[in-house]
Amino acid sequence: MKTEFSLAQLADPDIAEADKILRACVHCGFCTATCPTYVLLGDELDSPRGRIYLMKEMLESGKPATPLSRCRRRRLGL
């Protein structure tokens, strides 16, 4: 997965490790078969990939998650 962290962000060892983990996701979809939320709901935003995108956006923007993060907003129709 492509990330867009700044050099300043990548200086933080935790962000650098997250960058490495995020870049390891190749969107193969194998994780969806073992994800109980995705199996139950069948919604890509509730899949591991959806959660990875949410974490990526939070880390890149530097903003914490809110109770109405993207996957929940969609379910609520917001």
Buried (B, 14 or more C-beta within 10 A) or exposed (E): BEBEBEEEBEEEEEBEEBBEEBEEBEEEEEBBEEBEBBEEBEEBBBBBBBBBBBBBBBBBEEEEEEEEBBBBEBEEEE
